[in-house]
Every structure is written in structure tokens, then in C-alpha cells.
Amino acid sequence: MAPYFLSCDWGTSNFRLRLVETASVVVQAELRTGDGIDRLDGTGAERFSAYLALRIEELLRGNEVGREVEATATPLWISGMASSTIGWKEIPYATLPFPLDGSGARVADLGPLDGSHPHPVHLVSGLRSDDDVLRGEETEALGLLSLLRGKETIDVDGETLLILPGTHSKHLNARGGQITAFRTFMTGELYQLLCRHSILRHSVEEIETLEGIEDAFLEGVRSTAARGMPAGLFRTRTRQVLDKKPTEENGAYLSGVLLAAELTSVDRSPGRLLVGARGLMATMYLLAAKELGIERLEAASAEQLELSVPAGHALIQSAREEHSV
């Protein structure tokens, strides 16, 4: 096994690359950009390898082990939209149930990055059920759940619902050492659309904190619980027109309306409930859950979230090497 590997999380809007020590899964260097899959110039597949070559050189420049890694066949693992129809190479989705040891991942081996960069490229596919799909979150979930197992804060055979917020929030169910089901909620995208392109854009301001406006957020949660999301949404408008509420407060109210609609679907059966978020997002999920009577929801630590994708890649790499022996 190589002493290091390169871990890349490449989404539609963002790019993240890390140099990781294999044995410890410690990140040695990291680089982030806003160059998502659909933001690269050109149309050919070579634009992906060319972009990666530049970013790898930038990542390794000045790093203690960079020269060693740059000259060797250090594996490059890529998850996210790079394996989609708009990415580098489309790969069929892996299917459920999806083992938590990484052995169920579908991986395309693309060979060395280019003539000057000998890193073998491993492209990880997404995951599908009968009626839903995801790409990238499967690697994040594998890594996060493995880190929790390593800390003995989660039972690999017990039931866990893992929520991964985002533009399209994912709820993944794990049981018996496998991901058994998942669902997608367009919570983040709905918030952006309503704030920027609906009649509500005149009434709201996208928020960066709940300080001083927590009551408005909780009012939104209660509104959805009592009257449903469609009625709760229009109340955002009347709060401004009739009640003269400020736009920032209405932004908090709208967040509460949408998060409550997502969380009312949470299964109340026994098991671990975990949200993979930090900062404002973690605060909102925890507050909304408590208001809805979902007392068991916990937030993963910032350290666990930072390491989740590299830890997922490490699992998949280890599972493939064991299988090839």
C-alpha cells in the first residue's frame, strides 16, 4: 500500500483536494477552489486531467513530502460529480445494500493522470436505490461512520440515520453494517430559489447567524408542523407586509419552515440520529429537531467532518487491495 494518497471531492460547484497519509488518515496538505465540474472551460475529457495536474502541483509545492509524492505513483481517488454524465467519465451507480467497509463501491481505474503525473486515477461512482441517486455522499458517509465506529460512539450493527445537509440534503439509513436506504430532500435548493427567484425575494434576506432571530426560526418550524409547508411559506410574505418584520428575521423564519418540512419525515424508531453539519447549519438542525420533539439528534464533530471523505477513500482503497490479494 502506498504511504500516501490523494483524496479529491469534486462536486458541481466546488473542488477539494487533499494529500493524506495512508496509515493514519492524517491530512498533510489541502487545497480548495470554487471550480466545480460544470465550471471548467472546454468540452473534452482532457480538461479534467489538465485541471487536476495543475492543482496537484499547487498542493504539493512547498510541502515536505510533496517531492516524494509528485515523483511516485501516489493513488488519486476522486468522488462526486466527476463520475456523472457531466463529469470526466460516467460510471454506473453502486446499489443497495451498500457495505460500510467500502467493498461495494464501484470504481473506474483511468490509469496515470498524464505523462508527467504518474498518479493512477480511481474514479468512485455514486449510489442508487430504486427511486433515488447520489454521488459523493456515499464516500462521505462511509468515512464518517467509520470514524464514529473507531471512537466507539456508534454500533456498526445498530440502526443509524445520517443526515448530510446541502443543496440536496441526504438522509442515509445504516443497519447491520450496510447502508440500506436513503432519501434526498431539495431543502437547500428550495431555500435559494425562494430567496432569489420567488415573490418571497422581496421579504427575506439569506442569513449567516441565528443570533437575535432564533425565535423567528422556531416560529417557522412550528408553522410547518401546524399548517404544512405551503401555508408556512406564504406566511413569510405576510410577516413582512402585515407584521413589518425585517428581511433578516424572515430569512430565519423561512429556514425554519423548510427544515421542519425535511425533519418531519425522520423515522422515530429507536436508533442513532446524526447530522453531518457544523456551525449555523448544525445549530438549525438541532434546534428544529428539538422543537419537533426529535430529542436524539446529534451533530458530528468538526474534526470528524473534515476527515470524512479521506477516511471514506481510505476504506475503499483498503477494500480493493484486500479483494485483489
ABEGO torsion letter per residue (X at the ends): XBABBBBBBBBAABBBBBBBBAAAGBBABBBBBABBAAABBEABAAAAAAAAAAAAAAAABGBAAAAAAAABBBBBBBBEAAABAABABBBBBBBOBBBAAGAABBBBBAEBABAABABBBBBBBBBBBAABBBBGAAAAAAAAAAAAAAAGABBAABBBBBBBBEABBBBBBBBGGBBABBBBBAAAAAAAAAAAABAAAAABBBBABABGAAAAAAAAAAAAAAAEAAAAAAAAAAAAAAAGBBAAAAAAAAAAAAAAAAAAABBABBEBBBBBBBEAAAAAAAAAAAAAGBAABBBBBAAAAAAAAAAAAAAAAAAAAAAAX
